[in-house]
Amino acid sequence: MAIYNWPSVIERVRMPAVGQTVNSASFVVPDCAKSMAVFVPDLTGTTQTLTLQSLMPTETVETTEVWMAVSCFDLTDGSMEPIDGIPENACTVIPCSATGGGNQRFVASSDQSAAPVTICIIFNMD
């Protein structure tokens, strides 16, 4: 078996998170990451996709987590484009500037608790 060099930060994210059905474990986008390659394995159900959410920061101790869908401003037409439709069985590359950074998680389009998987994310650094 070949051994490969990975000159990047690799994050392994459980889908779903322990005790969840559609939400993955959270992960942090490193400060100097330029892009992230999201490797989504086969998910439970047919034609599954993922949406990206970000944790809203607070000024006090978080007693209730507030997760919001992540959208990116589209310069071509001035609209907001949600980061969703991330397909299963594929590697999707997302510019980290489009995510806003911070604490993030994926949300599946249906229950994934019957067969948890690991989503691998490779952050390409500066």
N, C-alpha and C positions, 0 to 999 in steps of 0.2 A: 504494500500500500504506500502511495506517495505521501510525503510530508510537505505541506505548503506553508509558505510564509504569509502571515496576515498582518500587514503594516497598518493596522487600524484598531479601533476599539470595537470589540464585539460584545453585544448585549443579548442575553437569552431571556425571552419574555414568555411566561406561562399564559396560555389561553385555554380556558378561562382562569382567572385568579382563584385561589382557594376560597371556597364559599360563594363564588359567583357563577353565573350561567353564560353571560354574553360579554362581560368585561374582562380584559386581560389584566395581568399584574401591571403596575405602573413602571415606567422607566424614565430616566433623565437624559435629555439631549445634551451632550458635552458642549461647553461654551465655544470651543473653536471648531466644531464640526461644520463641514461645508455641505455634505449630503449624507443621506442614510439609504442604504440598500436594505429593503425589508423583504425577507425570505419567508413567505407564508406557505406552510405545508397544506396538505389536504385537510379540510375542515369537515365537521359533521353536517350532513345535509347536502342538497344540490345547489349549485351556483351561489356559493357563499362569498360575501365580500366583507371588508372591514372599513370602519370609519375611524378617524383619528380624533381624540379628545384631549383637552389640556385642563389641568387643575388650576382653578382660579386662586391666585394668592390672596392671603388675608393679612391683616395687621395684628391679629390675635391668634391664640392657639386654635387650630382648626378643630372644631367640634363636629361640624358637618362638612363633608367634602362636597364641593360644587365643581362638577366636571362640565365643560362646555365643548361643543363641536368646534373644530378648527377650520377656519376658512382663510383663503388667501386672496388678496386684491388682484384682479386681472387687469393689467394695464391696457390690453387690447380693446376692451369694451367698458371698463369702469365698473364691472360687476364683482361680486364676491363669489368665489368658487370654493365650495366645501371640499375638504380632503377626505373623500369617501370613495367607495367602489374599488378599494384595494383588493385585487383578486387573490383567490387561493391558488396553490400550485404554481406560484410565480414569484419572481423577484421584481419588486417595484422600487425605483430610485426616486427619492423625494429630496429636493433642496431643503436643507435645514432652515434656511431663511423663511421658507413658506410655512414652517411649523410654528414659528415664534419661540421655540426652545422651551425650557422649563420641564415640569413633570407631565408626562403624557401617558396615554393608554390607548389600546385599540378596543373597538366595540364590534362584535360580530353581528351579522344580520339575523342570526337565530341561535338558540341554545347550543352550547358547545360542551356542557358538563359531562356528557356521556363518554367522550373520548378526548381528554385534554391533550394539547400539543404544545410544542415550543416554537415560538416565532424567533428567528435569529435576525438581528439588526447589526449591520456593519456601518459604523460611522466613519466616514472619510474625513480625516483631519487636515488642517492647514499645514 
